[in-house]
Structures are given as structure tokens and as C-alpha cells.
């Protein structure tokens, strides 16, 4: 996996939690998300109809519909629950922790849904990642006051939406370019959030400057950066590795929150960050071991095929020789 891409992805994806907190005090989640996706959908739509027209060739209605569903899950469903949870009082670090359980769920389902083997080394890395994000945010969740217990269930819904979108994308037969998928997802989300905003009376944006700061932050860093890199790394490295990077979101978000909002940052965060980095290293090593095993198995298969072919040749020649042997009369 490209290290620079991974670092950029972790920073950009973590920025989404910070951006949600920036805009939480100025407008409702639906209003913020509507104005995040409307200009984005317009810009991407223009690009799709002009410079990126060639990227749409070969895609049928079924491919476009699949991408629309993926967008509803990975953008509309996921983001609405994250923003709503933060508005309810769940801290950005705790929200990142719950979102960080996504790799464990994805890893557990990778075998039965995608037929992908998850080695013991990779499971060890997944366990280390869970421990890391838990260490970072346990104290924060325990110290929260005035937050309803069910508010902590809201991010779980978003996490499951993202897992479902990931597997739906991986099971697709058509190779959809990131520019195409991002355009469809943005347009789908813009329509969904505009309808929700109209139904709840939240179409008009506030005059507060912090609202538009949050919108620009979310469009540039979170959407183009985090979301775009997510699908790019997913295609290059696979489900297990890209989701393992999610373990770094809670520690990085905690650091970012401490610098921007004065949120507590202590020994637990340092320990959690170290565990997250170790988890990424362990899973990456497990992936290399899997590739090595697959290569060895491929060599064995080719050798066995060659031997089997040779054995069939010997048997056929023996049979032919037997047919040519003169028979003795009784």
C-alpha cells in the first residue's frame, strides 16, 4: 500500500469528524449536508458531461443503479448518522471509535461474502486496532454527561451502512472509475438531503460564517480527500487493508480535536495511536503472507498439473503399446 496515500487518507477522513463539529452549532445536520453536496454535485456533474465523458462508456443502467445505492449507503446514510450523533452530544472521538469497528465487521464478512481469506496475522492486527481505538475513547465516553444512551447507537447504523456499501462495490462486475462513482454518489446524496431539508424546513442556510467554513472544509478535505481516497485505496489494496486504516481515525481525530477545540489529550491517546500504527503494520504483514501463500499454492498447482499431465501421457502411451503387442492364441 502506498504510504503517502494512506497518510493522506487518514488525515482527510478524520477531517470529516472535525468538520461535522465545526458546523454542528450553526445548522441542523440535514442543512449542512444539503449545502455540502449541492455545489459538489453541480461541479462534478459539469465535469462528467465535459472532460470526463469517456469515463462513462460501457456502463449500463444496472451499473448506474448500483452506484446510486452505494452512494445512498456510503454518503447519505453514513454521514447523516455521524452528524446526527455529534449534534446529540456524542464526541467526535467516540463517534470515530464506533466508526472504527467497521474493519472488524468487514473482516468477519470478507470470507463468506467475497471469498477472501483473512489470516490469523490479519485477525491479530484487527484485534490490536480495536484495542487501540477503545483505549483512546473509553475515558471520553465515560465522562460524557447529558447524552442519551441511545445516541451511541446512531453511529453504529452509519458504520453498517458503510460496510454494506463497501461489499456492494466489491461484488460489482463493472470497473467504475472513481470520478464516475463520486459523481453519482454526490448527485444521489444532494437529491436525498435536499428532499429531507425541504421536508424539515432547513433549506435556507444560516448567515453564520462558521457554517460556510464548515461547508468548504467538508467538500475539499472530507469529500474529495477522504471519500475519494477511500475508493482509490480500496481498489488498489483491498477491503482488509483499507479498513485497517480506519483504526487510526479515532487517535488522529482525538489529536485534531485537542488542537482545535481543546479536547483532552493524554496518555491513553498516545497508547491508542501506537496500537493503531501497530495494527496497520501487522495486517500489512499478514497480507504479504497471504500473497506469498497464494504464489506458492499457484506454483504447486502448476507443478501438480504438469505431473498429472505427464502421468496421463505415460498411461496413454502404455495403453497404446499394449494394443500393439501381438496376442497369443489359446
Secondary structure, DSSP 8 states (H G I E B T S, - for coil): --HHHHHHHHHHHHHHHHHHHHHHTTS-HHHHHHHHHHHHHHHHHHHHHTTTGGGGTT--HHHHHHHHHHHIIIIIIHHHHHHHHHHTT--HHHHHHHHTTHHHHHHHHHHHHH-----HHHHHHHHHHHHHHHHHHHHHHHH--S--TTHHHHHHHHHHHHHHHHHHHHT-SS---HHHHHHHHHHHHHHHHHHHHHHHT--S--S-HHHHHHHHHIIIIIIIIIIHHHHHHHHHH-HHHHHHTTHHHHHHHHHHHHHHH-----HHHHHHHHHHHHHHHHHHHHHHHHHHHHHHHHHHHHHHHHHHHHHHHHHHHHHHHHHHS-----
